[in-house]
């Protein structure tokens, strides 16, 4: 104690000043603890992980009560007879505007529509449709699932038609919706 008297005194003075600063800003700390969860949840509501962006709709609060906005502006602009002019404004505009109160302009367009599913939520019906698919070498044996991928470099629309000696397609096998998405997309046995 005797050896560290100066260090302990300095540390306790600094601790007292920090404690005083926290006590002085206690109202601000309470405000942050009160508003931070709501602000964080609002951020989570506008974050779209599929696009990695922030999206949201701007709300113009003046459109929520248009009569009050317009007639309040008339009342504020008029000097004499402000109450009477505001009452006349409400009397004339109420029948017209009462059914047109909206929180934002109803434009009916969403110009920023993107992907609705994340890549890990996609299920491909055939492996060669996957973006990371690597076609097998031509000298390798067929996979045995009955479906050959299109020629390398060709898109599914440009794939060559099946050969004339190819077997006729088998009868459609029933799907099983009880097995979920996989049961509806690919029948048991791989469709063979």
SETOR-469628 format. One line per 8 residues: number of its first residue (from 1); their letters; for each residue z, x, y of C-alpha. Coordinates in nm, 4 decimals. Each point is the difference from the previous one (the first is absolute). Last residue first. Layout:
! residues N
NUM> A> Z,X,Y; ...
***
This chain:
! residues 192
192> XXXXXXXX> -6.4102,-3.7211,-4.4054; 0.1574,-0.1031,0.3316; 0.2513,0.2868,0.0064; 0.1729,-0.1154,-0.3180; 0.1994,-0.2686,0.1775; -0.1783,-0.1448,0.3068; -0.0337,0.2048,0.3172; 0.0461,-0.1478,0.3451
184> XXXXXXXX> 0.2298,-0.2924,-0.0756; 0.2274,0.1892,-0.2378; 0.0186,0.2976,0.2395; 0.1013,-0.2278,0.2863; 0.2888,-0.1585,-0.1837; 0.0508,-0.0225,-0.3748; 0.0398,-0.3791,0.0151; -0.3531,-0.0231,0.1440
176> XXXXXXXX> -0.1476,0.0774,-0.3451; -0.3776,0.0296,0.0062; -0.2359,-0.1508,-0.2528; -0.2710,0.2230,-0.1439; -0.3554,-0.0465,0.1248; -0.2533,0.0288,-0.2804; -0.1349,0.3481,-0.0512; -0.2796,0.1454,0.2087
168> XXXXXXXX> -0.3214,0.0626,-0.1895; -0.0330,0.3475,-0.1457; -0.1990,0.2574,0.1971; -0.3528,0.0586,-0.1322; -0.1575,-0.1022,0.3306; 0.2135,0.2469,0.1949; 0.2543,-0.1257,0.2478; -0.1066,-0.0126,0.3662
160> XXXXXXXX> 0.0351,0.3216,0.2001; 0.2935,0.0192,0.2391; -0.0970,-0.0522,0.3644; 0.2478,-0.2838,0.0663; 0.2764,0.1895,-0.1815; -0.0653,0.3053,0.2205; -0.2015,0.2816,-0.1449; 0.1134,0.3602,0.0385
152> XXXXXXXX> 0.0698,0.0457,-0.3696; -0.1697,-0.2678,-0.2078; 0.1998,-0.3173,-0.0395; 0.3155,-0.0001,-0.2100; -0.0357,-0.1051,-0.3597; 0.1768,-0.3089,-0.1197; 0.0521,-0.0414,-0.3721; 0.3542,0.1337,-0.0033
144> XXXXXXXX> -0.0955,0.2767,-0.2379; 0.0343,0.2846,0.2479; -0.3431,0.1361,-0.0790; -0.0186,0.3536,-0.1391; -0.0237,0.2891,0.2488; -0.3409,0.1630,0.0610; -0.0597,-0.1943,0.3234; 0.3263,0.1251,0.1534
136> XXXXXXXX> 0.2481,-0.2764,0.0782; 0.0007,-0.1650,0.3441; 0.2928,0.0908,0.2273; 0.1717,-0.3093,0.1411; 0.2186,0.0598,0.3078; -0.1450,-0.2963,0.1937; 0.0572,-0.2326,-0.2978; -0.3031,-0.2106,-0.0965
128> XXXXXXXX> -0.0702,0.2220,-0.3035; 0.3328,-0.1063,-0.1512; -0.0938,-0.3652,-0.0350; 0.1776,-0.3115,0.1263; 0.1741,0.1929,0.2756; 0.3531,-0.0986,0.0979; 0.0974,0.0570,0.3619; 0.3683,0.0049,0.1040
120> XXXXXXXX> 0.0262,0.3813,0.0078; -0.2742,0.0125,0.2632; 0.1925,-0.2304,0.2355; -0.1280,-0.3533,0.0338; -0.1060,-0.1993,0.3076; -0.2639,0.2373,0.1292; -0.0971,-0.0564,0.3589; -0.0132,-0.2762,0.2565
112> XXXXXXXX> 0.0027,0.1369,0.3556; -0.2226,-0.2455,0.1824; 0.2252,-0.2948,-0.0649; -0.1600,-0.2884,0.1810; 0.1230,-0.3540,0.0606; 0.0371,0.0459,0.3754; 0.3037,-0.2256,0.0318; 0.1586,0.1680,0.3051
104> XXXXXXXX> 0.3608,0.0892,-0.0865; 0.3268,-0.1938,-0.0126; -0.1781,-0.3321,0.0411; 0.0479,-0.3053,0.2193; -0.3180,-0.2065,0.0103; 0.1327,-0.3451,-0.0853; 0.1979,-0.0368,0.3247; -0.2799,0.1448,0.2133
96> XXXXXXXX> -0.1967,-0.3034,0.1163; 0.2671,-0.2693,0.0181; 0.2463,0.2479,0.1573; -0.2392,0.1327,0.2657; 0.0103,-0.2808,0.2570; 0.3709,-0.0869,-0.0079; 0.1061,0.3626,-0.0491; -0.2006,0.1082,0.3056
88> XXXXXXXX> 0.1308,-0.2946,0.2006; 0.3578,0.0998,-0.0879; -0.0710,0.3617,0.0970; -0.1498,-0.1114,0.3323; 0.3033,-0.2183,0.0706; 0.2472,0.2758,-0.0804; -0.1842,0.2544,0.2144; -0.0215,-0.2327,0.2995
80> XXXXXXXX> -0.0349,0.2809,0.2505; -0.0887,0.3491,-0.1078; -0.2346,-0.0383,-0.2959; -0.0738,0.3090,-0.2109; 0.3167,-0.0136,-0.2109; -0.0441,-0.3695,-0.0748; -0.3650,0.0498,-0.0953; 0.0925,0.2942,-0.2246
72> XXXXXXXX> 0.2742,-0.2094,-0.1599; -0.2575,-0.2754,-0.0496; -0.2289,0.2377,-0.1866; 0.2609,0.1682,-0.2216; 0.2077,-0.3145,-0.0559; -0.3104,-0.1910,-0.1015; -0.1189,0.2800,-0.2279; 0.3153,0.0085,-0.2098
64> XXXXXXXX> -0.0875,0.2237,-0.2977; -0.2987,0.1453,0.1888; 0.2287,0.2061,0.2248; 0.1468,0.1655,-0.3085; -0.3200,0.1877,-0.0707; 0.0463,0.1137,-0.3579; -0.1853,0.3112,-0.1087; -0.0900,-0.0100,-0.3642
56> XXXXXXXX> 0.0886,0.2839,-0.2316; -0.1326,0.2954,-0.1905; 0.1325,0.3505,-0.0598; -0.2074,0.2174,-0.2276; 0.0032,0.1702,-0.3403; -0.2803,-0.2297,-0.1157; 0.1609,-0.1229,-0.3219; 0.3473,0.0800,0.1369
48> XXXXXXXX> -0.0241,-0.2586,0.2811; 0.2867,0.0490,0.2470; 0.0541,-0.3027,0.2274; 0.2901,-0.1550,-0.1925; 0.1639,0.3382,-0.0643; 0.0123,0.0641,0.3756; 0.1583,-0.3403,0.0567; 0.2574,0.0878,-0.2663
40> XXXXXXXX> 0.0804,0.3251,0.1820; 0.0391,-0.1837,0.3310; 0.2297,-0.2557,-0.1613; 0.2120,0.2691,-0.1656; 0.0153,0.2053,0.3252; 0.1109,-0.2837,0.2303; 0.3726,-0.0357,-0.0769; 0.0719,0.3617,-0.0937
32> XXXXXXXX> -0.1851,0.1104,0.3124; 0.1930,-0.2448,0.2198; 0.3323,0.1077,-0.1525; -0.0859,0.3655,0.0696; -0.0950,-0.0892,0.3574; 0.3302,-0.1814,0.0526; 0.1910,0.2969,-0.1430; -0.1644,0.2339,0.2510
24> XXXXXXXX> 0.3202,0.1033,0.1762; 0.1866,0.0287,-0.3316; -0.2726,0.2228,-0.1459; 0.0069,0.2210,0.3109; 0.3823,0.0171,-0.0118; -0.0105,0.1043,-0.3656; -0.2526,0.2717,0.0832; 0.2178,0.1237,0.2895
16> XXXXXXXX> 0.3127,-0.0006,-0.2186; -0.1806,0.1892,-0.2747; -0.1110,0.2610,0.2539; 0.3578,0.0415,0.1238; 0.1270,0.0162,-0.3609; -0.2535,0.2699,-0.0817; 0.0884,0.2063,0.3072; 0.3726,-0.0192,-0.0786
8> XXXXXXXX> -0.0567,0.0824,-0.3669; -0.2115,0.3027,0.0925; 0.2608,0.1239,0.2505; 0.2907,-0.0421,-0.2450; -0.1814,0.1607,-0.2916; 0.2348,0.2998,-0.0526; 0.3177,-0.1987,0.0674; -0.1016,-0.2727,-0.2413
***
